[in-house]
Amino acid sequence: MKPLREAPPGGRASPANEDASTDTGADTGADAGEVAVADAGHWTPALSRSVMLRHDRVRGTDLLLMPERVVVLRGSAGAVLRLCDGRREVGAIVAELAERFPDESGASVATEVPEFLGRLREEGWIR
């Protein structure tokens, strides 16, 4: 699952990079994701100050709005980011998502969500 893709300023979103090795559609390297996951247990993620999460009713999808940038979220990315309120630790977010999406493998949620959040943190979209 590739939950997000980026739209150029004033333009339509293009398909996510098919060769990307991450769920975010951005190739940030394997080592970077591993570092972000290592400290994920005590981290309470929240959107960065300049980032807003909005739902586009016309497209039926969630968006991350930033100055001169729009990121189209796909799949469960919006549900993950709605839980990033600065109060919940990553472990609590994983537990909540595992409860909400029981059809997904618990191990899959436990590994994919911290990696996804780590990559968004590297982009500076969450803190």
Short mmCIF file of the C-alpha atoms (twelve columns), coordinates in Angstrom:
data_MODEL
# 
_entry.id   MODEL 
# 
loop_
_atom_site.group_PDB 
_atom_site.id 
_atom_site.type_symbol 
_atom_site.label_atom_id 
_atom_site.label_alt_id 
_atom_site.label_comp_id 
_atom_site.label_asym_id 
_atom_site.label_seq_id 
_atom_site.Cartn_x 
_atom_site.Cartn_y 
_atom_site.Cartn_z 
_atom_site.pdbx_PDB_model_num 
ATOM 1   C CA . MET A 1   0.000   0.000  0.000   1 
ATOM 2   C CA . LYS A 2   1.333   3.445  -0.944  1 
ATOM 3   C CA . PRO A 3   -0.649  5.883  1.216   1 
ATOM 4   C CA . LEU A 4   0.442   9.224  -0.156  1 
ATOM 5   C CA . ARG A 5   1.624   11.063 -3.190  1 
ATOM 6   C CA . GLU A 6   2.640   14.644 -3.688  1 
ATOM 7   C CA . ALA A 7   0.920   17.209 -5.902  1 
ATOM 8   C CA . PRO A 8   2.937   20.034 -7.431  1 
ATOM 9   C CA . PRO A 9   1.889   23.562 -6.378  1 
ATOM 10  C CA . GLY A 10  -1.265  24.475 -8.272  1 
ATOM 11  C CA . GLY A 11  -1.288  21.159 -10.081 1 
ATOM 12  C CA . ARG A 12  -2.840  17.752 -9.930  1 
ATOM 13  C CA . ALA A 13  -1.246  14.935 -8.005  1 
ATOM 14  C CA . SER A 14  0.877   12.562 -10.016 1 
ATOM 15  C CA . PRO A 15  1.058   8.827  -9.342  1 
ATOM 16  C CA . ALA A 16  3.447   7.860  -6.565  1 
ATOM 17  C CA . ASN A 17  6.873   6.604  -7.533  1 
ATOM 18  C CA . GLU A 18  6.293   2.913  -8.270  1 
ATOM 19  C CA . ASP A 19  9.931   2.038  -7.528  1 
ATOM 20  C CA . ALA A 20  9.809   3.526  -4.035  1 
ATOM 21  C CA . SER A 21  10.488  1.091  -1.245  1 
ATOM 22  C CA . THR A 22  8.307   2.846  1.318   1 
ATOM 23  C CA . ASP A 23  4.590   3.212  1.894   1 
ATOM 24  C CA . THR A 24  4.910   6.979  1.648   1 
ATOM 25  C CA . GLY A 25  5.821   6.963  -2.033  1 
ATOM 26  C CA . ALA A 26  9.122   8.674  -1.220  1 
ATOM 27  C CA . ASP A 27  12.463  6.898  -1.329  1 
ATOM 28  C CA . THR A 28  14.259  8.085  1.795   1 
ATOM 29  C CA . GLY A 29  16.543  5.093  2.240   1 
ATOM 30  C CA . ALA A 30  16.257  2.033  4.460   1 
ATOM 31  C CA . ASP A 31  18.661  3.221  7.167   1 
ATOM 32  C CA . ALA A 32  16.702  6.416  7.799   1 
ATOM 33  C CA . GLY A 33  13.489  4.461  8.492   1 
ATOM 34  C CA . GLU A 34  15.283  2.141  10.894  1 
ATOM 35  C CA . VAL A 35  16.615  5.053  12.938  1 
ATOM 36  C CA . ALA A 36  13.161  6.626  13.181  1 
ATOM 37  C CA . VAL A 37  11.594  3.332  14.305  1 
ATOM 38  C CA . ALA A 38  14.205  2.791  17.021  1 
ATOM 39  C CA . ASP A 39  13.004  5.761  19.105  1 
ATOM 40  C CA . ALA A 40  9.335   5.381  18.173  1 
ATOM 41  C CA . GLY A 41  8.217   3.875  21.500  1 
ATOM 42  C CA . HIS A 42  8.305   7.096  23.537  1 
ATOM 43  C CA . TRP A 43  7.637   9.552  20.734  1 
ATOM 44  C CA . THR A 44  4.283   11.376 20.710  1 
ATOM 45  C CA . PRO A 45  3.912   12.484 17.084  1 
ATOM 46  C CA . ALA A 46  1.958   15.591 16.082  1 
ATOM 47  C CA . LEU A 47  1.623   17.523 12.848  1 
ATOM 48  C CA . SER A 48  4.227   20.235 12.376  1 
ATOM 49  C CA . ARG A 49  2.995   23.770 12.911  1 
ATOM 50  C CA . SER A 50  2.835   24.604 9.205   1 
ATOM 51  C CA . VAL A 51  0.993   21.383 8.265   1 
ATOM 52  C CA . MET A 52  -2.786  20.888 8.235   1 
ATOM 53  C CA . LEU A 53  -4.710  17.660 7.693   1 
ATOM 54  C CA . ARG A 54  -7.887  18.188 5.660   1 
ATOM 55  C CA . HIS A 55  -10.410 15.968 3.914   1 
ATOM 56  C CA . ASP A 56  -11.161 16.806 0.264   1 
ATOM 57  C CA . ARG A 57  -14.826 15.921 -0.234  1 
ATOM 58  C CA . VAL A 58  -14.586 16.221 -4.015  1 
ATOM 59  C CA . ARG A 59  -11.756 13.692 -4.329  1 
ATOM 60  C CA . GLY A 60  -12.884 11.702 -1.305  1 
ATOM 61  C CA . THR A 61  -9.363  11.679 0.114   1 
ATOM 62  C CA . ASP A 62  -7.321  13.250 2.876   1 
ATOM 63  C CA . LEU A 63  -4.700  15.908 2.188   1 
ATOM 64  C CA . LEU A 64  -1.723  17.343 4.023   1 
ATOM 65  C CA . LEU A 65  -1.640  21.068 3.327   1 
ATOM 66  C CA . MET A 66  1.636   22.941 3.686   1 
ATOM 67  C CA . PRO A 67  2.905   26.268 2.402   1 
ATOM 68  C CA . GLU A 68  3.110   25.888 -1.380  1 
ATOM 69  C CA . ARG A 69  2.670   22.121 -1.161  1 
ATOM 70  C CA . VAL A 70  -0.134  19.558 -1.070  1 
ATOM 71  C CA . VAL A 71  0.314   15.868 -0.291  1 
ATOM 72  C CA . VAL A 72  -2.529  13.550 -1.284  1 
ATOM 73  C CA . LEU A 73  -2.931  10.791 1.311   1 
ATOM 74  C CA . ARG A 74  -4.113  7.363  0.253   1 
ATOM 75  C CA . GLY A 75  -5.213  4.260  2.060   1 
ATOM 76  C CA . SER A 76  -5.188  4.489  5.842   1 
ATOM 77  C CA . ALA A 77  -2.653  7.351  6.007   1 
ATOM 78  C CA . GLY A 78  -5.317  9.873  7.048   1 
ATOM 79  C CA . ALA A 79  -6.528  7.582  9.847   1 
ATOM 80  C CA . VAL A 80  -2.948  7.237  11.100  1 
ATOM 81  C CA . LEU A 81  -2.322  10.990 11.055  1 
ATOM 82  C CA . ARG A 82  -5.605  11.806 12.810  1 
ATOM 83  C CA . LEU A 83  -4.262  9.884  15.804  1 
ATOM 84  C CA . CYS A 84  -1.061  11.970 15.861  1 
ATOM 85  C CA . ASP A 85  -2.278  14.534 18.385  1 
ATOM 86  C CA . GLY A 86  0.916   14.990 20.416  1 
ATOM 87  C CA . ARG A 87  -0.551  13.065 23.363  1 
ATOM 88  C CA . ARG A 88  -0.497  9.461  22.116  1 
ATOM 89  C CA . GLU A 89  2.746   7.559  21.866  1 
ATOM 90  C CA . VAL A 90  3.420   5.520  18.738  1 
ATOM 91  C CA . GLY A 91  2.609   2.287  20.592  1 
ATOM 92  C CA . ALA A 92  -0.855  3.615  21.499  1 
ATOM 93  C CA . ILE A 93  -1.439  4.677  17.888  1 
ATOM 94  C CA . VAL A 94  -0.472  1.191  16.673  1 
ATOM 95  C CA . ALA A 95  -2.803  -0.424 19.234  1 
ATOM 96  C CA . GLU A 96  -5.709  1.822  18.209  1 
ATOM 97  C CA . LEU A 97  -5.178  1.090  14.508  1 
ATOM 98  C CA . ALA A 98  -4.912  -2.647 15.140  1 
ATOM 99  C CA . GLU A 99  -8.296  -2.405 16.878  1 
ATOM 100 C CA . ARG A 100 -9.863  -0.325 14.080  1 
ATOM 101 C CA . PHE A 101 -8.533  -2.509 11.277  1 
ATOM 102 C CA . PRO A 102 -8.732  -6.081 12.591  1 
ATOM 103 C CA . ASP A 103 -8.361  -7.557 9.098   1 
ATOM 104 C CA . GLU A 104 -4.774  -6.308 8.929   1 
ATOM 105 C CA . SER A 105 -2.009  -8.385 10.465  1 
ATOM 106 C CA . GLY A 106 -1.031  -7.031 13.886  1 
ATOM 107 C CA . ALA A 107 2.630   -7.507 13.003  1 
ATOM 108 C CA . SER A 108 2.102   -5.563 9.781   1 
ATOM 109 C CA . VAL A 109 0.537   -2.601 11.605  1 
ATOM 110 C CA . ALA A 110 3.242   -2.738 14.287  1 
ATOM 111 C CA . THR A 111 6.013   -2.383 11.695  1 
ATOM 112 C CA . GLU A 112 4.417   -0.281 8.941   1 
ATOM 113 C CA . VAL A 113 2.953   2.494  11.101  1 
ATOM 114 C CA . PRO A 114 6.208   3.419  12.940  1 
ATOM 115 C CA . GLU A 115 8.122   3.311  9.634   1 
ATOM 116 C CA . PHE A 116 5.490   5.509  7.953   1 
ATOM 117 C CA . LEU A 117 5.573   8.011  10.826  1 
ATOM 118 C CA . GLY A 118 9.369   7.976  10.830  1 
ATOM 119 C CA . ARG A 119 9.464   8.901  7.156   1 
ATOM 120 C CA . LEU A 120 6.964   11.716 7.662   1 
ATOM 121 C CA . ARG A 121 9.098   12.951 10.552  1 
ATOM 122 C CA . GLU A 122 12.162  12.982 8.301   1 
ATOM 123 C CA . GLU A 123 10.216  15.083 5.775   1 
ATOM 124 C CA . GLY A 124 9.398   17.511 8.577   1 
ATOM 125 C CA . TRP A 125 5.638   17.036 8.222   1 
ATOM 126 C CA . ILE A 126 5.262   15.710 11.770  1 
ATOM 127 C CA . ARG A 127 7.301   16.387 14.893  1 
# 
